[in-house]
Amino acid sequence: MLIDTYGRVATDLRVSLTDRCNLRCTYCMPEEGLQWLAKPDLLTDDEIVRLIGIAVTSLGIEEVRFTGGEPLLRPGLAGIVERVAALEPRPQMSLTTNGIGLRRTADALKAAGLDRVNVSLDTLRPDVFKTLTRRDRHRDVLDGLYAAREAGLTPVKVNSVLMPGLNDDEAPDLLAWAVEHDYELRFIEQMPLDAQHGWKRDGMITAGDILASLRTRFELTPEGEEKRGSAPAERWLVDGGPHRVGVIASVTRPFCAACDRTRLTADGQVRTCLFATEETDLRAALRSGAGDEEIARIWKLAMWGKKAGAGLDDPSFVQPDRPMSAIGG
């Protein structure tokens, strides 16, 4: 069991498969990209599956989310999914992606055992998409979403970040579109995880701003805390249901007290929080010949030291050195 000193138990593992991405989103990385990890620094497919196996069979992990960077850039992805699906007990598996490669991979991922996907899409306007991502791939994302739904990777969730002066007026349109296409939309407050360290709390689009905008067109009924559990998104029924919309207010309404997540970076580091500035090296233990019990012990010790919260309201908060592309969302 992965328990910390505050009594929280981690049952959800986020696994970053690569730090690379084929977009250059303005809130994540600079236009020229980043210094990518060298291939020897990355965990191999066998190492990833072994660590997930330890987490599932020995440490109580019930859900595995594959992230990046962009996880669809990982050549062995379908094989990793298939091997994790064979674990006993079998964890629930999902994938967070920008959607660009889903049209060609959705069927294979479903056949391998993937349960569902989260797709990032911040705008319905191709020109704004190009400005936000610095790439002209809007149609590819829409096609990927359709392919995921047709393959049965449901519920298909769409993650959107609103940026001042770019797409901050699109919340109602995005929700209307999501309802029409049977996607579950979730808005995410912009977080301080950009490589340029340009994030500023003043001026960011908050959960309150998003809800006020949505209510100009829709009636929103809160689901309530009992249905939320440890999920990061607060959810509302749209016009009485059955469609829902969520808001992940990591900055203005942090949910640290109910956090049930542990994170594994693409180079084999355990992170106890998305905003953590410390990591625990499992790759070194793996490659030095440590047994499963020893790796589990190291992982437990890392989680025991998890802090009470992310500390975004603390004036001394220091933004993590790794951008979101290297940590996994």
NORURNOR-V418258 format. One record per run of one state. SS is the DSSP state (A for helix, B for strand, O for the rest). FROM is the first residue (numbers start at 1). LEN is the number of residues. Records with the same first field share a line. If there is no record, write none. Layout:
SS = FROM-LEN  FROM-LEN
This chain:
O = 1-1  4-5  11-1  17-22  42-3  59-4  68-3  74-3  86-6  98-4  113-3  121-5  134-4  152-5  161-10  182-2  189-18  215-5  223-2  229-5  239-5  249-7  259-2  265-4  272-8  282-1  288-4  305-19  328-2
B = 2-2  9-2  12-5  63-5  92-6  116-5  157-4  184-5  220-3  234-5  244-5  261-4  269-3  280-2
A = 39-3  45-14  71-3  77-9  102-11  126-8  138-14  171-11  207-8  225-4  256-3  283-5  292-13  324-4
